Amino acid sequence: MWSSGSPRRIAALPLVALCALGVPAGAGAGADVRVISRPAAYDPSVEAMVVGRGGDVLAGARWVSASAGAVRVAGRECAVAAGTPLAALAALRRAGGPGFAIRDYGHCGASPASSAELFVYSIGGEANRGQSGWEYKVEGSAGSTGAADPSGPEGNGRPISQGQRVLWFWCEATAGGCERTLAVAPARAAPVHGARLTVTVTSYDNEGRPAPVAGAIVALGSRAARTDRHGHTTLVLPAAAGGYWLTATRTGLVPAFPGWIEVR
């Protein structure tokens, strides 16, 4: 299986005791435990989403504070640095999102540095199996470190930045890596009712390399259209003024973060 949101394999790591973190009753083994927030000088607001097996959205996109905190693992309180993918996942949990479960492949404690090998193996009761399991991406790219590593997703000392997107998704692992994740972007145009809006759908591999997506379904309110081989499609904006979600999906790929379009 993949490491806790990183593309590195962990088969050589030793098996340690399991600990369920905030898993609802019936969703997995173990008892509910606290996700503890702590004030921090660095407290980024990020947009986070969780997508499970088969593209099912377990936690819709929402803005959360990826603040510093702690989790309990095998009876120990383990510090989690602000601006880490695990901090974003914990923030979703505090906001009513799915529970998740953790293993510790190190020996976590009061220092965030000791939590670098915390491993998320289950979210919403969907536990890793075989080579497939939970992965994270930041702005379309999979990280190279564990989800609570304070050195940041790329291990370069840079945590997640204010305003970035953090995606947790179920990775159906193949020789080529995980399935690609989608992003949807409307053209810059005045969103006037009845106008035509051009939309582009792009997919990203583990390394964040983009490619156009043919056959993606783009929806805005009750209107929908499919993308061409260049990843483009056009929608007629609804006649009624108001706000509408812009979404993009395609079977076998991870759905995009939705966009919000205000029609005048």
Secondary structure as GFF3:
##gff-version 3
##sequence-region A 1 264
A	DSSP	beta_strand	2	3	.	.	.	ID=ss1
A	DSSP	beta_strand	6	9	.	.	.	ID=ss2
A	DSSP	beta_strand	18	21	.	.	.	ID=ss3
A	DSSP	beta_strand	35	37	.	.	.	ID=ss4
A	DSSP	beta_strand	45	51	.	.	.	ID=ss5
A	DSSP	three_ten_helix	53	55	.	.	.	ID=ss6
A	DSSP	beta_strand	57	65	.	.	.	ID=ss7
A	DSSP	beta_strand	69	73	.	.	.	ID=ss8
A	DSSP	beta_strand	76	80	.	.	.	ID=ss9
A	DSSP	alpha_helix	85	94	.	.	.	ID=ss10
A	DSSP	beta_strand	100	104	.	.	.	ID=ss11
A	DSSP	three_ten_helix	112	115	.	.	.	ID=ss12
A	DSSP	beta_strand	118	123	.	.	.	ID=ss13
A	DSSP	beta_strand	126	127	.	.	.	ID=ss14
A	DSSP	beta_strand	133	138	.	.	.	ID=ss15
A	DSSP	beta_strand	141	142	.	.	.	ID=ss16
A	DSSP	beta_strand	165	171	.	.	.	ID=ss17
A	DSSP	beta_strand	181	186	.	.	.	ID=ss18
A	DSSP	beta_strand	196	204	.	.	.	ID=ss19
A	DSSP	beta_strand	210	212	.	.	.	ID=ss20
A	DSSP	beta_strand	217	220	.	.	.	ID=ss21
A	DSSP	beta_strand	223	226	.	.	.	ID=ss22
A	DSSP	beta_strand	232	236	.	.	.	ID=ss23
A	DSSP	beta_strand	242	249	.	.	.	ID=ss24
A	DSSP	beta_strand	259	263	.	.	.	ID=ss25
###
